[in-house]
Amino acid sequence: MADELTHFDKEGKAIMVDVSEKSLTIREAVAGGEVRMKPEVLQQILSQRIKKGDVFAVARLAGIMAAKQTSALIPLCHPLPLSAIEIDFDSDPQHGLVTISATTKVTGQTGVEMEALTAVSVAALTIYDMCKAIDREMVIGEICLLKKTGGKSGTFSRNLINSVTT
């Protein structure tokens, strides 16, 4: 694991990392997050009673679109030809909790963690947007990298003990 920051040159100026010498490898990342809301709002989502439409379908599309646009949003990210993006939702109606997971995959020279994190973030924001008229107290949180594979640094898996995104 490198202790140095790679997005700065010797003078401390921000740079886009040169990955031209890196090998192409299959890289995958999984990120997670959550949206907490009033249980009755989640019941409305699950029973398709939100006036703006199918909340999870729209949030899934928003997350996919966001993952594909990550390099336009995060200044030093490389544009990546993503080969797969999958977004899943799990719900706990009793506690008003929606957990989101996003898996991104590429065969490339740099990782896809930012794409997975961006997908989760935008999916969560979309849920908020579609339901804010009935619950402005929703809380988006626990967005984190859960796992990544591939590349020189190898595999990372978050210790999920006590994590609400499991």
C-alpha positions, 0 to 999 in steps of 0.5 A, a space after each residue: 500500500 502506497 503512503 504517498 498521494 499520487 495526484 500531486 507532482 513534486 511541486 504539489 500541483 494536482 495532476 492526473 496520474 499517468 497510467 499508460 505503463 500499467 497493465 490491463 487487468 479486470 477490475 471490480 468495485 462494490 460500494 454501498 450506502 443507505 437512505 433512512 426515511 419514515 417507514 410510511 414513505 418506504 411503504 409508499 415506495 414499495 407499493 408504487 404509490 410515489 407520484 413521480 413513479 417507480 423510485 427504485 427504477 429511476 434511482 437505478 438508471 440515475 446511478 448507472 448514468 452517473 457511474 458512466 459520467 464519473 470522470 466529468 464529475 471528479 476532476 482527476 478521474 480517468 474516463 473508463 469504458 465500463 463493462 458492467 454496472 449493477 445497482 441493487 436495493 434492499 429495504 427494511 420497511 419496519 425501520 425505513 431503511 433502503 440500502 444501496 449497492 453498486 458494482 462496477 467492472 472494467 478491464 483497464 489500467 485503473 480502478 473503478 471505485 469512484 464509479 461505484 461510489 458515484 453510482 451509490 451517491 446519485 442513486 441515493 440522491 435520486 431517492 431523496 429527490 423523488 420522495 422529498 415532498 413527503 419526507 424532507 427528513 430523509 438521511 443519506 449516509 454510510 456511503 463507502 467502498 465495500 470491496 475492490 479487486 484487480 490492479 497492483 494493489 490487489 483485493 480490498 474488503 471492508 470489515 463489515 462488522 457493525 456496518 449497516 450496509 451489509 
